Amino acid sequence: MQWESGLAARENLLSGGSEVWPCGMGVSPVQTEHSSADAAVMSVRNAPPRAPGNSAYFVTAKTLRPRALPRDLSDMEANPRPPAWQTLLAFAIIYFVWGSTFLAIRVGVREVPPLVLASMRFVVAGAALFLWLKLKGTPSPLPREWLAATVLAICIFVVDYGLLFWAERRVPSGIAAVMLATIPVFMTLSEIVFLRTQRLTFRLALALLVGIAGVAVLVSRSVNIGEAPIDRAGAGALVIAAISWSIAAALTRKLPLPESKAMSSGAQMLAGGIMLAVVGALFGEFRGFHISAVSRGAWFALAYLIVAGSIVGFTAYVWLIHHESPTKVGTYAYVNPVVAVILGHFLGGEIIGPRTLLGTMLVLVSVIVITTTRSKKPIAPPEPISLQEELAEP
């Protein structure tokens, strides 16, 4: 299987996908070959009569196994082709809005404690999404689904987003986006070393080394190529955040999540936001924090993260996943870091020098090679997963 970038990765896990992000920033998702999807659709059409429950035959390496037909695949077959302007607008949203959320985070954490800001973002966004779905008649998660959502929320929101918000007090927003783009690197290492669902080929090994070299260029104090290296504590926090996302990706394959991707996202955001508030209180972030002292700029950044980053961005992503192939939708993972670096420079006054350019280029080359490398499965192939993989929010 192929891995998309980790910023992505984000809407993936939030929506209950069995992949890797991302992504609110959300988003290192597993990609599936579009041709494989077509083959699976043909096998469904040509298959003998099926038992109740919408079962279908999914193509695997050696045989056909009965599996539930993914709702997203059914929707893509049933939905008519939308107007081109709608598709372009949706792509523009996940490209540029998600890419800009890193700068909005940096603006917000200048005045609001990082865990407090993160908790406000996800409590409001999660509650709004949850209530909207309930009004539409979507069933609430079962107790075991709430437990699964809470486990993922710890990895995604408390650790991943919590460390991202904390690190952006120390690391430029563009560099933070580039560091989180390494999620596919950790996902691939996890597949090779622990899950054993991927073989280490020469091309893949080279891509992993290039990605690690990109991070080293950004952090190393022994390499003198322009700007000063980024703060080590901030860089370490971002690496841990990427690893935590990778762990969540592996757990997502086993945990029982709500059937509705939107409800899964809402439950995880709500649970994550509440836990972020608790952790922030334990670290004393509410002491000395006065809402009246927060400027309009910081409030605007928070509103932008909630409305544009979480609600509008997630809506555009889900719409695209129903009308375009996962491979096309996953291209936001390559664009988001570039957008974040450019906006950080022109709007946030962040420096773009040789170190930033070289480190960013190496990380993006690594991500592109990893996500376009065909899977080399081990001799004993694992249990196949569903064709449709979702992403998570940046």
Stockholm file with secondary structure:
# STOCKHOLM 1.0

chainA/1-394         MQWESGLAARENLLSGGSEVWPCGMGVSPVQTEHSSADAAVMSVRNAPPRAPGNSAYFVTAKTLRPRALPRDLSDMEANPRPPAWQTLLAFAIIYFVWGSTFLAIRVGVREVPPLVLASMRFVVAGAALFLWLKLKGTPSPLPREWLAATVLAICIFVVDYGLLFWAERRVPSGIAAVMLATIPVFMTLSEIVFLRTQRLTFRLALALLVGIAGVAVLVSRSVNIGEAPIDRAGAGALVIAAISWSIAAALTRKLPLPESKAMSSGAQMLAGGIMLAVVGALFGEFRGFHISAVSRGAWFALAYLIVAGSIVGFTAYVWLIHHESPTKVGTYAYVNPVVAVILGHFLGGEIIGPRTLLGTMLVLVSVIVITTTRSKKPIAPPEPISLQEELAEP
#=GR chainA/1-394 SS CEECCTTTTHHHHHTTCSCCCCCCCCCCCEECCHHHHHHHHHHHHHSCCCCTTTEEEEECSSSEEEEECCHHHHHHHHSCCCCHHHHHHHHHIIIIIHHHHHHHHHHHHTTSCHHHHHHHHHHHHHHHHHHHHHHTTCCCCCHHHHHHHHHHHIIIIIIIIHHHHHHTTTSCHHHHHHHHTTHHHHHHHHIIIIICCSCCCHHHHHHHHHHHHHHHHHHCSSCCSSSCCCCHHHHHHHHHHHHHHHHHHHHHTTSCCCSSHHHHHHHHHHHHHHHHHHHHHHTTTTTTCCGGGCCHHHHHHHHHIIIIIIIIHHHHHHHHHHHSCHHHHTTHHHHHHHHHHHHHHHTTCCCCCHHHHHHHHHHHHHHHHHHTSCCCCCSSCCCCCCSCCCCBCC
#=GC SS_cons         CEECCTTTTHHHHHTTCSCCCCCCCCCCCEECCHHHHHHHHHHHHHSCCCCTTTEEEEECSSSEEEEECCHHHHHHHHSCCCCHHHHHHHHHIIIIIHHHHHHHHHHHHTTSCHHHHHHHHHHHHHHHHHHHHHHTTCCCCCHHHHHHHHHHHIIIIIIIIHHHHHHTTTSCHHHHHHHHTTHHHHHHHHIIIIICCSCCCHHHHHHHHHHHHHHHHHHCSSCCSSSCCCCHHHHHHHHHHHHHHHHHHHHHTTSCCCSSHHHHHHHHHHHHHHHHHHHHHHTTTTTTCCGGGCCHHHHHHHHHIIIIIIIIHHHHHHHHHHHSCHHHHTTHHHHHHHHHHHHHHHTTCCCCCHHHHHHHHHHHHHHHHHHTSCCCCCSSCCCCCCSCCCCBCC
//
